[in-house]
Amino acid sequence: MRKNSEAPQRFPTLAESDRRWRILHATFAVLTEQGYAGAKMTEIAARARVSLRELYALFGNKRGILAALVAERSALIRAPLTLPPVGTRAEFAAALTAFGTTALRELCEPSTTALNRLAAIERERSPEVAEALDQAGREALRAALTQQLAKMQAIGLLKAGDPAFMAGQYFSLLLGDLLFRLLLGTMAPPTPREIKRRAEAATEALLTLHGAAGDA
């Protein structure tokens, strides 16, 4: 497999001196170079400068490291939804736009695209890669947004309806075919200006569709 030297390896909740950071950094490099099936725990341990025993003690197995790798990425995306309670449409719109901006920026990161491409390549041989990305990535994001939308319904900012369906609509409005085109390599990641524009448009569309009548 061709080396992916262009994708940055960002693990935002960890310091670079942290042992877990070294392991995740090494895992990302080995996975993108050798694929999931070809990645060896011994190689990861050597690059991370830890013993094989330490590696198994911390993560259990290769799938455990992959799950931690994906969790680090999804944690940053979900962070904007950890906000103080909102009480007005304007506050909710600002919170949702912040979430959409961060989610889109992180989902379009070269490192995220590299993980998605790895999952696509390894789908037949190693379906657990796609499963881990789906559960810790997309599904975790949708669950976080669904929970936030349900809270907005409870205080009267959104109409009654299925908040999970609304969350799915929001992501469709936000992403369109961007991730597919990035996966194919037919476009560059969107600029910060384009990311903000998309987040604002998706937020306004969702509130137009489901915002409570008469809310200011």
Secondary structure, DSSP 8 states (H G I E B T S, - for coil): -----SS----TTS-TTSHHHHHHHHHHHHHHHHHHHH--HHHHHHHHT--HHHHHHHHSSHHHHHHHHHHHHHHHHHGGG------SHHHHHHHHHHHHHHHHHHHTSHHHHHHHHHHHHTTTT-HHHHHHHIIIIIHHHHHHHHHHHHHHHHTTSB-SS-HHHHHHHHHHHHHTTHHHHHHHTSS----HHHHHHHHHHHHHHHHHHHB-TT--
